[in-house]
Amino acid sequence: MVGARTQTPRQRRRHVRRSFEGRVEAEWGRYAGNAQRVLRRTLRERFLTRHLGRSRDIVLELGPGPGRFTSVIRRSTRTRVAAVDLSLASLRSARRRTGRQPARAPIDWIQGAGELLPFRNRTVDAAVVLGNIVNFAAADGPALLQELGRVVKRQGLFVADFASPAGATHEFFHVAAQRRLLRRILRRPDWYFVDQVLRTGYQPYAPTRLARWEFRFYTVGEVEEELARAGFRAFDAMSIAPVAAFEDRVAAIARREPRTWENLLRTEEKVGRRVGALETGHGFMVAAVRR
Ligand SMILES: C[S@@+](CC[C@H](N)C(=O)[O-])C[C@H]1O[C@@H](n2cnc3c(N)ncnc32)[C@H](O)[C@@H]1O
């Protein structure tokens, strides 16, 4: 059944690792190539920078993938970054991309799982978890958050992004329309959902790209609840680009001039924090503090 647990945690992690091993370059491309992608990336970076500040001692980046946000994290770190990923190919790619910068904090590249972190209790000043990693943990998401709660120091920071059900539905239809599949899906939704999704047992993450893994979508309220159980208090949440995430022309027009681009970013940041907009963008970001 779709969404039900079909694998043990270990099998699921192996599956996620193998899937990402095969798409390291595609992962890098996810935030480049057109204005919308750059917008989604820039909003994540600004949220991260705003909350990390400039002087964290030890920062854990869980799932750096090809290292899209690793340099941003390193700029905020004084002592050491620990980059933990299931995938060795991702770590190698991140290391190559991040480069050697002797003046900056060193990075430990660690192959491992977020659910079994190789750190002692309360030793990390901030944990950054970007790329829907808690969603990928499916039924083990709460256990992953508990493990992060174990290693983050009191008053330490947690920043993550999550895929929401409403945002994912919006993305699904947006991609279907771009791929000229939407009419077919809406005419006969059972063809797609019954024949394709239920037959394969995969998640309908995007048309033509049924996700080959279990994946749990979260609302902001659900994230806050799970974080509270793991010992965190959420204090900021922001939808990613509720205005332009799925409107190709808006970001493209804004990108033509630095001033219009900055104004779009600020608009997104304001609208993205309105309660009604929280789950309408390209997922949402959450910042929380360890109690
Ligand atoms: C979608 S990519 C995200 C990359 C980057 N953080 C970003 O946002 O662009 C997810 C990465 O997290 C890793 N990953 C997923 N689940 C993980 C887990 N439970 N523990 C450690 N790494 C994990 C994958 O191997 C992959 O490299």
The ligand as an SDF file (V2000), in Angstrom:
LIG
                    3D

 27 29  0  0  0  0  0  0  0  0999 V2000
   17.9170   15.6730   -1.6020 C   0  0  0  0  0  0  0  0  0  0  0  0
   19.6420   15.4930   -1.2130 S   0  0  0  0  0  0  0  0  0  0  0  0
   19.8920   17.0180   -0.3880 C   0  0  0  0  0  0  0  0  0  0  0  0
   21.1940   17.6770   -0.6860 C   0  0  0  0  0  0  0  0  0  0  0  0
   21.3340   19.0970   -0.1110 C   0  0  0  0  0  0  0  0  0  0  0  0
   21.2310   19.1040    1.3340 N   0  0  0  0  0  0  0  0  0  0  0  0
   20.2970   19.9990   -0.7290 C   0  0  0  0  0  0  0  0  0  0  0  0
   19.3610   20.3950   -0.0300 O   0  0  0  0  0  0  0  0  0  0  0  0
   20.4420   20.3220   -1.9140 O   0  0  0  0  0  0  0  0  0  0  0  0
   19.5800   14.3790    0.1050 C   0  0  0  0  0  0  0  0  0  0  0  0
   20.9400   13.8750    0.5850 C   0  0  0  0  0  0  0  0  0  0  0  0
   20.7390   13.4000    1.9150 O   0  0  0  0  0  0  0  0  0  0  0  0
   21.2530   12.0960    2.0530 C   0  0  0  0  0  0  0  0  0  0  0  0
   20.3870   11.4330    3.0430 N   0  0  0  0  0  0  0  0  0  0  0  0
   19.0640   11.1480    2.9140 C   0  0  0  0  0  0  0  0  0  0  0  0
   18.6130   10.5780    4.0320 N   0  0  0  0  0  0  0  0  0  0  0  0
   19.6730   10.5140    4.8900 C   0  0  0  0  0  0  0  0  0  0  0  0
   19.8370   10.0120    6.2120 C   0  0  0  0  0  0  0  0  0  0  0  0
   18.8180    9.4970    6.8600 N   0  0  0  0  0  0  0  0  0  0  0  0
   21.0610   10.0900    6.7800 N   0  0  0  0  0  0  0  0  0  0  0  0
   22.1180   10.6250    6.1140 C   0  0  0  0  0  0  0  0  0  0  0  0
   22.0100   11.1200    4.8550 N   0  0  0  0  0  0  0  0  0  0  0  0
   20.8070   11.0580    4.2530 C   0  0  0  0  0  0  0  0  0  0  0  0
   21.2050   11.4830    0.6760 C   0  0  0  0  0  0  0  0  0  0  0  0
   22.1880   10.4840    0.5300 O   0  0  0  0  0  0  0  0  0  0  0  0
   21.4540   12.7010   -0.2150 C   0  0  0  0  0  0  0  0  0  0  0  0
   22.8300   12.8790   -0.4930 O   0  0  0  0  0  0  0  0  0  0  0  0
  1  2  1  0
  2  3  1  0
  2 10  1  0
  3  4  1  0
  4  5  1  0
  5  6  1  0
  5  7  1  0
  7  8  2  0
  7  9  1  0
 10 11  1  0
 11 12  1  0
 11 26  1  0
 12 13  1  0
 13 14  1  0
 13 24  1  0
 14 15  1  0
 14 23  1  0
 15 16  2  0
 16 17  1  0
 17 18  1  0
 17 23  2  0
 18 19  1  0
 18 20  2  0
 20 21  1  0
 21 22  2  0
 22 23  1  0
 24 25  1  0
 24 26  1  0
 26 27  1  0
M  CHG  2   2   1   9  -1
M  END
$$$$
